Structure formats: structure tokens, C-alpha cells
Amino acid sequence: MTADIAPPFASGTFVGRAWSDAAGGPIVIWVHQQQVLDVTSPQAPTMRDLLEMEQPAAWLTAQASKAASPPILGSVQALLDGQLPGLRLLAPCDLQAIKACGVTFARSMVERVIEERAAGNAAAAQAIRERIAASIGESLRNVQAGSAQAARIKEALIREGLWSQYLEVGIGPDAEVFTKAQAMSAVGHGSWVGLHPISTWNNPEPEIVLAVNSQGRVQGAALGNDVNLRDVEGRSALLLGKAKDNNASCAIGPFIRLFDETYTLDDVRQAELALHVQGPDGFVLHGRSSMREISRDPLDLVAQTLGAHHQYPDGLMLFMGTLFAPTEDRDVPGQGFTHKLGDVVTISNPQLGSLQNTVQLSTNCPPWTFGTSHLMRNLARRGLLVDDSTAVQQ
């Protein structure tokens, strides 16, 4: 599959994972001078171990200067295009929990309210959208979640009979944080993404995903597609797990860009994401999501996920939500957008690259069979598992 990508890989520190036929399992890779290097070692047998280092970017630089530098596997573009024999790009995370924050943008929050009021019925959505817009208008656009202003808006909406559980997490003090997918289950760039076959109203969700280590330190960021089943979640919030966590329903990639002198959390705060959907029917959808409009700071979302109240010894990948709300009609007027099988979804950002996936049913996507136990056995066979005291980290 050839990806339409304007790669940012000439500078910055990009790391990821690939399936290696030669290793019979995944390897940790680093993009260095437009080439892909295999940096799998007893110090970094997994992406989790690399992100646990105090300065992973510095450790990688040190590896390149050694006499026995990491082997070069080929060009990064060839890997993205699927043209390196015996190698296939994977999601850049492994042992990390995969968590997601919902309703973090006030503008897209209104669409969650509409889903709830429509009870998952796309045909009823437009009338509800018009009523809510008339009552709320732009009042939620710049509100800070948990603020005194948000509390006043909450009271006003209750009086209008428009309060919703989605508004509670959207502008209330507590963020919505849920499990998007199981560790090791995310798919990477070039793979199929899956829709549960019961869904008839669904969409992509372009997001930035933070790579957070066990100490709560954000080490970098990647692109993500939090595939969303609007009808399933709209029927009941208690169906969130069914709506979100299905085979191949979580895509992350193409790489994690580590924080260094070229890329920081402030770049994440200012990031603009572009969405392009190309349908087999000729339909084209363009969308965007701007991190400038998020209602909660990324560090607040991390703190609400990991801390004294909840530990993640292998770290986590944290989807931060999206501004994108698909209201453009695709087939029937007033019913908005929904996916068709074969849609090619591309999420891009100038500093993170592009994540491209093709939509299929979850039941038709390759089953997830390589889990944590398989990874541990594979690493043991390759002699990569060592006692922590022998792993030199910087």
C-alpha cells in the first residue's frame, strides 16, 4: 500500500515497531537519517523499556555512535510503503495500556449529546442538532472544563432540560477516561481498521496519542484513530466498551515522535490534524482537529489518568480526544456521515507524519493472536530478557 505522505523524518526522533519475519516477532525501530535501524537490545527489548529511560532520544543517539551500530533495515519510506521484505509496520506501542479521553472538545461534545438524544438513530440527529444549537449557540466554544464559568453553564443547561452525561465530563471537573483497547491489540499504519458489524452509524476520530511512561512522564506523541460507533454508544453510554474496543478498532502510528530539542509538549498543544477519507464510492471527506481548542490541558488528562489513584507499571498510550464531528451528509440528507467498507482514512500532521488505514468489518480483519505472553516467550527465545540490574539506561 502506497501512502500519500509528506514525511517529517529529516529531523526529530521517531521510534516504532515492526514485525520481523527473521526474528519471528516484533522489533523496536528508530528512524535515523531517513533510514530504519533495528535498536532492539537487552536495554530496549520493548517500546515500554525504551520509554522508561530517562532520556530515550539521547540513548538512541549514543547507539549510533558505537562501533557496532544498530543494523540498517532500509529506508523509512520503503517501510511505510510496505516495500521492505520480511518487515511490516506495527503500532508503535506494546506493553502500554491503551487509554482514551472522551468529550475533551466543547464543539464536538455537542455531537455526543446529539447521539445520546437520538438514541443512536442517525435519522433523528439533524432535528436535535438544530434545537441544541438554538439553545446553546457558541456558549461552550471557549469554556474551560471545571471552571466557575462551566459550572454556571451547567446550571443554565439543567434549567433548559438539556443536561447530559456528556456535558458533565465535557465541562465538569472530571475527565472521561476509558480503556480504548487492550495492550498489544492496536494496529499500525497500513493495516485495516475494524467496525463492529452491528454498527450502521460510525466515523473515524483523528487524535494525538501521548506516550506516557510509568512515572507519568510524557515521552512523545503519535497519531491515532479512535474508531467510533456512534449508534452503539448513542443507544447507551453503558455500551461504550462494545462501541470502542473491538478487533482492529484502534490504530496508532506511524511512529512515536520522542520529545527532544526539535519537538516538545508545546508542539502537541499547538498541533493541527487533518483528516481525509476517500471512499470506494468516490465520496471524499475532509476534516480537521485543532489541539488549540481542547478544553483540558494534556497534562491534566495525564494526571487524571495516572497518579496515586491509579498506576500503570508499563506506562500507557493516551488518546486525547478530537474536535472532529462528522455532520456532512454522505447518503441520506440529514443523516450525516458514516463509513463504507473500503474507505481509506488518512490522519496527518506536519510534525508526526500520516497514519493511513482502510476500513473493514472487525470480523474480517486479521484476528489478534499475538499477545503479551507470546511477546515474552519470543523475547526469551531471542535472549533479550535480562534482569533490570543489568540493563544500562540513561
Secondary structure, DSSP 8 states (H G I E B T S, - for coil): --------TTSSEEEEEEEETTTTEEEEEEEETTEEEE---SS-SSHHHHHHSS-HHHHHHHHHTSSS---EEEEHHHHHTT-STTEEEE-S-SSSEEEEEES-SHHHHHHHHHHHHHTT-GGGHHHHHHHHHHHHTTTTTT--TTSHHHHHHHHHHHHTT---HHHHHHHSSS-EEEEEE-TT--B-TTSEEEE-TT-SSEE--EEEEEEE-TTS-EEEEEEEEE-EEHHHHHH-GGGHHHHH-STT-EEEEEEEEE-BTTB-HHHHHT-EEEEEEE-TTS-EEEEEEEGGG-SS-HHHHHHHHSBTTB--TT-EEEE---S----S-SSSTTS-----TT-EEEEEETTTEEEEEEEEETTTS------HHHHHHHHHHTT----GGG----
